C-alpha cells in the first residue's frame, strides 16, 4: 500500500484562508517566498534611501526644534530599514545579498525617493503626502500573512503616523505665514502630489503581482483601492491648509461617494522606475559610497563579535560574590 503525500499547496492556502500566520520554518511555496523577498527588500531599501532627501535638510531646518524632530524622523527610518532587512533574512536571504541587489540596481525602491527636495516646505509635503501614502500601504501590512513582516509593521506604522503629523504641521505653519511661505507651501504640494499617487504602483489592470498577492493575503487591498482612499483623505485635509491639490479633474462624486481625480502620467512613473528619474543615479551613488566608506565599521564589528565568542565568560554571580 503506497503512502499518499500531503498536498502542501492546499494545506498552505488553507492556513492563509483561516488567517493563521506563516512563520519562517513553515513550508511555503517558493513563489510565495520570492514574492516576500522582493516586497520586503524593496520596502527596506525604500526606508534607507528615503533618508537621503530628508537628511540634507537637517542642518538647514529653521529652528532647533525642527532639527531635532527631523533627526528623530530620519533615525526612525533607519530603524525601519533594519527591522525589514531582518524580516527578509528569515526567508533565507542574507543582508549582504539584499544590499548588493540594491547597489547593483537589481532591486527596486519606491519611485518617490527619486525626486529632489528643493525647499523646507518639501519636508512638510514629504511627511504629509509621502508618509501618508506609506501609512495606507503599511496599515494593511500589519495583517499580512507572513508573521515576521506583520509584526515589524506594527511598530513601523506607529512611527509613520508621527512622521505624517510632523509633515502636516510644517505645511500648516507655512500656510499661516507670509505670502512667500504660503507660496512655498503650495509649490511643494504641487510637485509632490502626482509622485505620491504613483507610490501605490501601477493601476490594477497592469499590475502583474496583485492577484496572487491578494490570494496569499500578502496584500489586503489593491493598488487602485489604496490610491482612491488616499485621494479621498487628502482632498479633505488640504482644506485645513487653505491650499489646493494640483488636479483640475478633482471633484466629489455623489454616486460613488468618492473623489474623482485626473489621469496619472504613467510614462513618468515607468521612466522613474526604470532608473531615469531626476535623482535615481544620485541616490544609488550615495548609498554605494556610504556602504564603501562604512566597510571598516562592519569589519570592526565582526572582529569584536568574533572576539566575544572566544573570550571566557564570567560566571553569573561571580562579580557579586567578589
N, C-alpha and C positions, 0 to 999 in steps of 0.2 A: 504494500500500500504506500503510495507516494505522498509525501507531505506537501501541502499547499502553502506556498509562501504568502505572507500577509501582503495586502495591497497597500504599500506605503503611501502612494499618492492619495488614495481615498481617505486613509486614516489621517494624513496630514491636513487635507482640506476640511475634514470633519472637525478637527481641532480648531481650525480657523473659524469655521462657521459657528461653533458654540463658544467663541470668544476665550479660548484658552491660549495664553501667550506661548509663543515658540521661544525656547531657550537655546543657548549655544550648543549644548550637547545633544539636542533633539535631532532626529532625522529631518531633513528638509530637501526639497528638490534643488538641484544645482542651479536652476534658473532663478529660484527664489533667493538663494544666497548671492548670486551675481547681481540681481536687481538691488538687493540691500547694500552690497558693497558699493555699487555705483551711486546710489542715492545718498547713503550716509557719508561717503567720502566727499561727494560733491557738496553736501551740506557743511562738512567740516572745513573744506577748502574755502567756502564762502565766508565762514566766520573769520578765518585767518586773513584772507585777502581783504575782507571788509574792514579790517583795522587800518588799512593804508589810507583811504580817502579821509578818514577822520583824524588819524594820528598827526597829520601835518598841520592840524588846526589847534592842537593842544597849546602850543606856545603863543598862538595868536588869539586865543579866546579873550573876550572883552573884560573879564574880571577873574579874580582868584577863584570865586565860587564856580564860575563856568569852567575854568580849567580843571578844578577838582572833579566836577561831575563828568566831564569828558574823559578824563583819565580813568575814572571808575568804569565808564562805559566800555572803553577800549580794553581794559583788563577783563571785564566780563566776557567780551567776545573771544579773547584768547582762551579763557576757561571753557567756553562753549566748544571751541575747536578741539580742545583736549578731551572733553567728555566724548565727543563724537568720534575722534580718532580711536579712542579706547573701545567704543562700541563696535567700530569697524574691525578692530583686531580680534574680537570674539568670533568673527566669521572666517578666521583662518588667514587673513592677510596681515602683513607686518606694517608697522608705522613707516618704515623706510620705503617699502613698495608704494604705499599710498602717496607719500610725499613726492617720491620720484615721478609718479604719474602726473602730479600737478606740475612739477617743474618742466616736464617734457611736453606739456600741453595735451597729454593723452586724456587726462581727467579734466572735467569742466568745473566751473564755479558759477555762481549767479551772475548773469549778464549785467546786473545793475551796478556792479562794482567796477565796471569799465567806463564809467562816466566821471568827469572831474568835479571836484568840489571847489567852486570858484570864489564863494563868499562865505561869511559867517552864517548867513541865512541858510546855506546848504546843510549845515549841521542840524538845523531845525527840520528842513524838508526830508533829510535822510531819516531822522528819528520818527517823524510823523508818518511819512509815506512808506519808506523802505521797511522800517521796523514794523509798521502797521501791517504791511502786506505779509511780512515774515510771520507775524503772530497768527494771522488767519491760517497760514500753511501749517504752523507748528502746533497750535492747539489741537488740530486734527491728529497730529502725530503722537500726542500723549496717549492715544488709544490705538496706535499702530500695532500690528500683530507680533512684531519681534520685541521681546521683553527688554533687552538692554537699551534699545533705541527709545522705546516708550518711556522708560524710567529716566533716561538722560533728558528727555524733552520736558519733563515736569518742572525741573529747576530752571531750564533754559527759558521756558515760557514766562515764568515769574519775573525773570530779569529783563526779558524783552519788553514786558509791559512797562517797566520803569523806563526803558530806552524810548519807547513811544511817547510817554508823558513828558520826558525831558525834551524831546524834539518839538512837541506841540507847544510847550512852554516858551521855547526860544521864538517860535513863529508868533505866538500870541504877544510876547513882549515887543517884537518888531512891529506888529500890526497896530500897536497902540502908540507907536513912537512918532518920529518926524516923517515928513513926506519922503525923504530919502530912504529911511528904514522901511516904510511901507512898500516902496517900490522894490527894494531888495527882497522883501518877503514874497511879493507876487512873482518876481523874476525866478526865484528858487522853485516855487510851486510850478511855474510854467515849464521849467526844464526837467523837473523830476517826475511829473505826473505820468507821462506816457511810458518812460522806462519802468516805473513802478508797476504799471499794468502788465508789462511784459514779464515781470518776475514770476507770474503764475504759469509761465510756459506757453507752448503753442496751444491754439484752440483745440478742443477735444477731437475734432474731425481729423486733425493732423498729428495727434499725439500717439506714438507707437507703443507706449508703455502703460497708458492709463487703464485700459480694460483689465489687463492681467493684475496690475497693482491693486485695483479695486476688488477683484475676486479674492486676492490673498489678504486683503484688508491692510496692506501696507499704506495705502491711501484710503481716506474715507469720503472724500469729495473730489469731484473732477476739477480740472483747471478752470473751466468756464464757470462752474458754480462758485468757486472761491473768488474769481475775478469779479463776478457780479456782486457778491457780498461786500467786497472791498469798495467798489464804486458806491454802493448804497450807503456805506458807513461814511466815506469821505465827503460825499455830496451834502450830508447833513453837518458834519464837523466843520467844513470850510466856512459855513455861515458865521460861526463864532469868531472866526478870524476876519470877517468882512472882506474876504478875498474871493476869487473865483477860480474854478478849475478850467484849464485851457481847452475846453471842448464845446464847440458851438452846438453839437448834437445832444448834449446832456440835458435830459428833461425827465420828469416824473411820468410814469406810465400807470394810469389808474387801473388799467385792465390787468397787467401783470403784477402790480404792486411792487415794481422795481424801477430803478432809473435806467432809461435807455442811454446809450453812450456811443460815441463815434468809433470808427474802424481803426484799429491799431496799425501802425506802419510795420507790417511783418517783415518787409525786406530789411529794415533797420535791425530788427530783432535777430534775424538769421545771420546778418552780416557781423553783428557783435559776437554772437555765439561761435561763429567760425574764426574768431580771433582778430577781426578787423575794426573793433570799436575804438573810440577815442583814446582809451588808456590800456588796452589789452597788453601790449608789449611792455609798457611801463610797469604794470602790476606784476607780471611774471618775472621781469628782470629784478624788481625789488625783492621778491620772495627768494629767487635764486641767490642773490647777493647776500641776503640775511642768512640763508642756510649755509653758504660757504663760510661766511665770517663767524658763524657760530659753531663751526666744527670743533674748535678747541674746547668749547664748553661741554659738548657732548662727549668728547674723549675724556675730559677730566671727570665728568660724572660717571662714566663707565668704569674708569680706573678706580674711582672711590668705591663704587659698588662692589667691584671685584676684591678690593682690599678688605672691605667689611666682611666678605664671605670667609676670608682666611684668618681674620683677627679673632683671638679667643674671646668668647663672650663671658662677661662677669655674671656668675650665678645670681639669680634673684635673691634679694635679701642679704647678700654679702656686704654691700656697702652699709646697710643699716646696722648689721652686726658689728662692723668695724667701728 
